[in-house]
Amino acid sequence: MCLALPCRIVELLPGDQAMVDVAGVSREISLALVDAVAVGDYVIVHVGYALTRLDPDEAERTLALFAELGEGISSEANAVGA
């Protein structure tokens, strides 16, 4: 299974590179596959490459669902370990 994450561009770097943030984690990614992105835009990132731009509202909804899923998994793991 492959997973691509919505990430917010926080800095444009030389050579079609950018720094992105997702849940407080920063990573350098390639922008070679997308055009006309700016700081503050959301992109879908898979294996270090931005694949496409994403609507900010959709990105926020998706990130909220990931956070909710993470909370559910954490609660389940705590219940099993109790």
N, CA and C of each residue as an Amber inpcrd file, in Angstrom:
protein
   246
   0.8420000  -1.1680000   0.0000000   0.0000000   0.0000000   0.0000000
   0.8890000   1.2330000   0.0000000   0.5150000   2.2270000  -0.7720000
   1.2480000   3.4810000  -0.8380000   0.4480000   4.5640000  -0.1230000
   1.1610000   5.4840000   0.4780000   0.5070000   6.5750000   1.1800000
   1.1540000   7.8860000   0.7610000   0.3410000   8.8080000   0.3120000
   0.8040000  10.1530000  -0.0200000   0.1740000  11.1030000   0.9930000
   0.9520000  12.0700000   1.4480000   0.4970000  12.9750000   2.5020000
   0.3450000  14.3960000   1.9980000  -0.6760000  15.1100000   2.4650000
  -0.7540000  16.5400000   2.1740000   0.2460000  17.2780000   3.0660000
   1.0920000  18.0850000   2.4600000   2.1160000  18.8280000   3.1900000
   2.0890000  20.2920000   2.7490000   2.3550000  21.1760000   3.7000000
   2.3660000  22.6150000   3.4110000   3.7940000  23.0520000   3.1120000
   3.9640000  23.7690000   2.0110000   5.2830000  24.2900000   1.6420000
   5.6160000  25.4560000   2.5620000   6.7640000  25.3670000   3.2350000
   7.1860000  26.4250000   4.1510000   8.3700000  27.2170000   3.6220000
   9.0890000  26.6530000   2.6390000  10.2330000  27.3610000   2.0710000
  10.5430000  26.7850000   0.7010000  10.7760000  27.6790000  -0.2690000
  11.2320000  27.2480000  -1.5870000  12.7530000  27.2660000  -1.5830000
  13.3610000  26.2110000  -2.1040000  14.8130000  26.0640000  -2.1310000
  15.2870000  26.0110000  -3.5750000  16.5620000  26.2300000  -3.7990000
  17.0900000  26.1490000  -5.1740000  16.9330000  24.7370000  -5.7470000
  16.9110000  24.6720000  -7.0790000  16.9140000  23.3830000  -7.7590000
  15.6370000  22.5850000  -7.6320000  14.4860000  23.2190000  -7.7540000
  13.1920000  22.5170000  -7.6790000  13.0080000  21.7660000  -6.3690000
  13.5230000  22.3070000  -5.2740000  13.3760000  21.6960000  -3.9640000
  12.5520000  22.6190000  -3.0700000  11.9890000  22.0580000  -2.0160000
  11.2280000  22.8460000  -1.0470000  11.2830000  22.1550000   0.3000000
  11.0740000  22.9410000   1.3400000  10.8710000  22.3930000   2.6790000
   9.3700000  22.3780000   2.9120000   8.8710000  21.2560000   3.4200000
   7.4540000  21.1400000   3.7360000   7.3020000  20.7950000   5.2060000
   6.1030000  21.0430000   5.7110000   5.7710000  20.7290000   7.0940000
   4.5170000  19.8770000   7.1030000   4.5720000  18.8210000   7.8970000
   3.3740000  18.0330000   8.1560000   3.4290000  17.6190000   9.6210000
   2.4570000  18.0630000  10.3600000   2.3470000  17.7520000  11.7930000
   3.6060000  18.1280000  12.5620000   4.2040000  19.2460000  12.1870000
   5.3800000  19.7300000  12.9010000   6.6940000  19.1120000  12.4670000
   6.6590000  18.2390000  11.4850000   7.8780000  17.6080000  10.9660000
   8.2300000  18.2460000   9.6300000   9.4680000  18.7050000   9.5020000
   9.9270000  19.3340000   8.2600000  10.7500000  18.3440000   7.4480000
  10.5480000  18.3840000   6.1440000  11.2970000  17.5300000   5.2170000
  11.5740000  18.3050000   3.9390000  12.6990000  17.9700000   3.3130000
  13.0070000  18.5290000   2.0070000  12.4170000  17.6010000   0.9450000
  11.7370000  18.2020000  -0.0390000  11.1080000  17.4140000  -1.1020000
  11.4700000  18.0060000  -2.4520000  11.1720000  17.2560000  -3.4980000
  11.3680000  17.7110000  -4.8680000  10.0600000  18.2750000  -5.4240000
  10.1810000  19.3910000  -6.1330000   9.0360000  19.9910000  -6.8220000
   9.1070000  19.7590000  -8.3250000   9.9720000  18.8440000  -8.7600000
  10.2120000  18.6330000 -10.1880000   8.9560000  18.2290000 -10.9640000
   7.9690000  17.6620000 -10.2890000   6.7780000  17.1630000 -10.9840000
   5.5900000  18.1180000 -10.9460000   5.7360000  19.2720000 -10.2790000
   4.6340000  20.2380000 -10.1930000   5.1080000  21.6190000 -10.6440000
   4.1640000  22.4150000 -11.1050000   4.4710000  23.7750000 -11.5570000
   3.8010000  24.7980000 -10.6670000   4.3870000  25.9560000 -10.6030000
   3.7720000  27.1440000  -9.9990000   3.2670000  26.9120000  -8.5840000
   4.1520000  26.5210000  -7.6910000   3.7860000  26.4140000  -6.2880000
   4.4460000  27.5490000  -5.5230000   3.8470000  27.8990000  -4.3920000
   4.3480000  29.0060000  -3.5800000   4.3320000  28.5960000  -2.1140000
   5.0660000  29.3390000  -1.3150000   5.0470000  29.1150000   0.1280000
   3.5990000  29.2400000   0.6110000   3.1690000  28.2880000   1.4250000
   1.8020000  28.2570000   1.9280000   0.8980000  27.3080000   1.1700000
   1.2940000  26.9250000  -0.0460000   0.5120000  25.9510000  -0.8180000
   0.6250000  24.5690000  -0.1830000  -0.3970000  23.7660000  -0.3910000
  -0.3540000  22.3630000   0.0110000  -0.0970000  21.5150000  -1.2230000
   0.7270000  20.4930000  -1.0530000   1.0050000  19.5450000  -2.1220000
   0.8640000  18.1360000  -1.5620000   0.5430000  17.1990000  -2.4400000
   0.5190000  15.7880000  -2.0750000   1.9290000  15.2610000  -2.2870000
   2.5250000  14.6730000  -1.2260000   3.9110000  14.2010000  -1.2870000
   3.9400000  12.6830000  -1.1390000   4.6810000  12.0590000  -2.0500000
   4.9070000  10.6080000  -1.9910000   6.3720000  10.3550000  -2.3160000
   7.0280000   9.5910000  -1.4960000   8.4440000   9.2330000  -1.6030000
   9.3400000  10.4350000  -1.9450000   9.0590000  11.5670000  -1.3020000
   9.9130000  12.7330000  -1.4520000   9.6180000  13.6250000  -2.6350000
   8.5650000  13.3500000  -3.3800000   8.1910000  14.1530000  -4.5380000
   6.7920000  14.7240000  -4.3640000   6.6450000  16.0110000  -4.6270000
   5.3130000  16.6100000  -4.6890000   4.6730000  16.1470000  -5.9890000
   3.4850000  15.5700000  -5.8860000   2.8100000  15.0400000  -7.0690000
   1.8180000  16.0220000  -7.6720000   1.1460000  16.7920000  -6.8110000
   0.1440000  17.7440000  -7.2830000  -0.1530000  18.7530000  -6.1800000
  -0.6820000  19.9050000  -6.5710000  -1.1640000  20.8720000  -5.5820000
  -2.5000000  20.3940000  -5.0590000  -2.8230000  20.8280000  -3.8320000
  -4.0630000  20.4090000  -3.1890000  -4.7700000  21.6290000  -2.6330000
  -6.0840000  21.6440000  -2.7560000  -6.8990000  22.7020000  -2.1920000
  -6.6600000  22.7760000  -0.6810000  -6.4280000  23.9740000  -0.1140000
  -6.1370000  24.0860000   1.3220000  -7.2220000  23.4950000   2.2170000
  -8.4900000  23.6720000   1.8690000  -9.5720000  23.1100000   2.6830000
  -9.5240000  21.5900000   2.6880000  -9.2900000  21.0100000   1.5240000
  -9.1890000  19.5500000   1.4260000  -7.9790000  19.0430000   2.2030000
  -6.8700000  19.7700000   2.1220000  -5.6700000  19.3770000   2.8630000
  -5.9350000  19.3840000   4.3650000  -6.5840000  20.4190000   4.8620000
  -6.8760000  20.5090000   6.2960000  -7.8170000  19.3970000   6.7470000
  -8.8270000  19.0860000   5.9290000  -9.7480000  17.9910000   6.2720000
  -9.0100000  16.6550000   6.3180000  -8.1490000  16.4270000   5.3450000
  -7.3920000  15.1780000   5.2930000  -6.4530000  15.0620000   6.4870000
  -5.7500000  16.1420000   6.8190000  -4.8400000  16.1170000   7.9680000
  -5.6020000  15.8970000   9.2700000  -6.7930000  16.4780000   9.3820000
  -7.6160000  16.2640000  10.5780000  -8.0390000  14.7950000  10.6900000
  -8.3670000  14.1750000   9.5660000  -8.7240000  12.7520000   9.5810000
  -7.5310000  11.8850000   9.9810000  -6.3440000  12.2140000   9.4660000
  -5.1380000  11.4790000   9.8680000  -4.9070000  11.6150000  11.3660000
  -5.0750000  12.8190000  11.9060000  -4.8800000  13.0430000  13.3410000
  -5.8890000  12.2310000  14.1530000  -7.1310000  12.2240000  13.7030000
  -8.1820000  11.4570000  14.3850000  -7.8580000   9.9570000  14.3420000
  -7.4070000   9.4980000  13.2070000  -7.0300000   8.0950000  13.0650000
  -5.8820000   7.7650000  14.0180000  -4.8940000   8.6390000  14.1040000
  -3.7690000   8.4270000  14.9990000  -4.1930000   8.3640000  16.4540000
  -5.1420000   9.2130000  16.8380000  -5.6560000   9.1940000  18.2130000
  -6.3730000   7.8830000  18.5000000  -7.1360000   7.3940000  17.5400000
  -7.8530000   6.1330000  17.7130000  -6.9010000   4.9630000  17.8530000
  -5.8580000   4.9530000  17.0590000  -4.8650000   3.8750000  17.1410000
  -4.1500000   3.9270000  18.4790000  -3.8080000   5.1330000  18.9210000
  -3.1230000   5.2940000  20.2050000  -4.0060000   4.8140000  21.3560000
  -5.2850000   5.1740000  21.3360000  -6.2240000   4.7410000  22.3770000
  -6.3810000   3.2300000  22.3800000  -6.4510000   2.6530000  21.1940000
  -6.5920000   1.2030000  21.0760000  -5.3530000   0.4930000  21.6250000
  -4.1740000   1.0210000  21.3100000  -2.9300000   0.4200000  21.7830000
  -2.8460000   0.5110000  23.3110000  -3.2860000   1.6330000  23.8760000
  -3.2750000   1.7830000  25.3350000  -4.2320000   0.7980000  25.9920000
  -5.3750000   0.5720000  25.3720000  -6.3590000  -0.3580000  25.9300000
  -5.8290000  -1.7930000  25.9090000  -5.1310000  -2.1450000  24.8480000
  -4.5740000  -3.5010000  24.7310000  -3.4610000  -3.6870000  25.7440000
  -2.6560000  -2.6520000  25.9730000  -1.5360000  -2.7460000  26.9050000
  -1.9170000  -2.6160000  28.3600000  -3.1620000  -2.2500000  28.6480000
  -3.5770000  -2.0260000  30.0420000  -3.8090000  -3.2910000  30.8030000
